[in-house]
Amino acid sequence: MSALTLKNLDISYGDTKVVHGVNLDVPEGESFALVGESGSGKSTILRAIAGLAPEWTGEISVLGKPRTHGVDRNVSRTVQMVFQDPYGSLHPRKTIDSALSEPLAIHGIGNRGERVEAVLKQVGLDQRFRFRFPHQLSGGQRQRVAIARALMLEPKVLLLDEPTSALDVSVQAEILNLLKRLRREQNLTFLMVTHNLPVVSFLCDRLAVMRHGKIVEIADVAQLKQGDLKEPYSRELLAATAA
Amino acid sequence: MSSPLLEVENLRVSFPTHSGRVEVVKGLSFTLGRERLGIVGESGSGKSMTGRSILKLIRKPGEVTADKLRFEGIDILDQNEKQMRAIRGARISMVMQDPKFSLNPVMTVGEQIAEALVTHQKLGRKEVQQRILDMLVAVRINDPERVAKLYPHEVSGGMGQRIMIAMMLIPEPELLIADEPTSALDVSVQAQVLDIIDDLVTRKGMGLILISHDLALVSRYCDRILVMNAGRVVEECAAGQLDKAQHPYTRGLLAAMPVIDETRDELPVLDRTQWAGT
């Protein structure tokens, strides 16, 4: 079954239309990347799926069920998002424990203490971090917390918006390994936005190249590895990375 | 060989904390001729502090000491603020990371570039205008008359960064320090911006210090590379020899980067206990 299906998706912010007629199908268990430069609309697609950009027309289906506009509880249970900047995406005055418990409280799930402990273990954070504040953690540790928070509701799909671009190379490697392991262990589907093609090569199965709000090419990661992309713009991106 | 542009010997930068002074740069030495030097390291390795101390931009309570910190024979540590202002911008200039925060939001692009120029040289208005337009063309802005009248929020990130480069290069400095000049930009724009810097630096025979966390990028645009970790230089090598790097930290960094034809199932992670002295 498809985890995510987008049909003729147009997304606007006010009067400005930023995504034009996107069609995409991501099967369950796949790791799919959206690449392209700033302003190409790739993050906007993630935001629309998560319910953060409600002005869209067309169809967004999650696990076969069409989603409504805006925030939707059932969608939140299956789809969660990890944001780019671990410094900005955690509440500075909430402890890690309360940040991780919040989704459970919203959805009325019990056993919170044990669940928080379990998820910290999954993302490779020591229990001593549980009652600390975000400013007491490094960037890599914060991104682990952000991933942990996304995993709290045991979702099927993770939307990853440049999850490693604010991190150092060696920390990026740790987070990429973590994401790869989590996907394997929990059979997650990834839809990841990035402009780093080597990261796509490491973590993804397929990719879509976007420009000016449109998908210009969908390719297999094997094609990326061999430098076998068809569209001139995709080749340009590849050349900028590989040179 | 002519005397070096910049000589640094035993540079130390420290900041006070509750548990005594902490050194963030611990005895750094290098010399720079009219060449392109890359300084690579991760967050907190002291690379930006090194760049800032060359321009004497570290404010109290930070403290900079060095056995030698000379730029073309001038002892930087001996200069007072007024003398430093004659050096900053005119002879050594610095391109910062993020154009969004480094450009003045209430001045047009043209005014800002003009300010950089007239602070250091007395020129007629027509000549200033001409120099600005020429400079904008040099950083490959197609429509310089229009762009000069725009405000920073009206230009894209890549264009903003090119404007900043124009501003830094218009007084024709002898040394350019670029601190992560492209990390706020897209990959496709990164190469363009670096090509412009590279071209201008080579053409004018300037010295360049490129500070970055991106090993691949630095090895592409520099002649020589210093790898820093925890305030010290752990490795110095020619850019072309990077793949033959010896130090476990450098090798670890290189291995941790995914490549475009990635086949490894897991990326090797740095074992920080191996060499960290602190």
Interface residues (C-beta under 8 A of the other chain):
Chain A: E37 S38 G39 G139 D168 V169 S170 V171 Q172 A173 E174 L176 N177 K180 H195 N196 L197 P198 V199 S201 F202 L224 K225 Q226 G227 E236 L237 L238 A240 T241 A242 A243
Chain B: E42 S43 S156 G157 D186 V187 S188 V189 Q190 A191 H213 D214 L215 R220 G252 L253 A256 M257 P258 V259 I260 D261 E262 R264 D265 E266 L267 P268 V269 L270
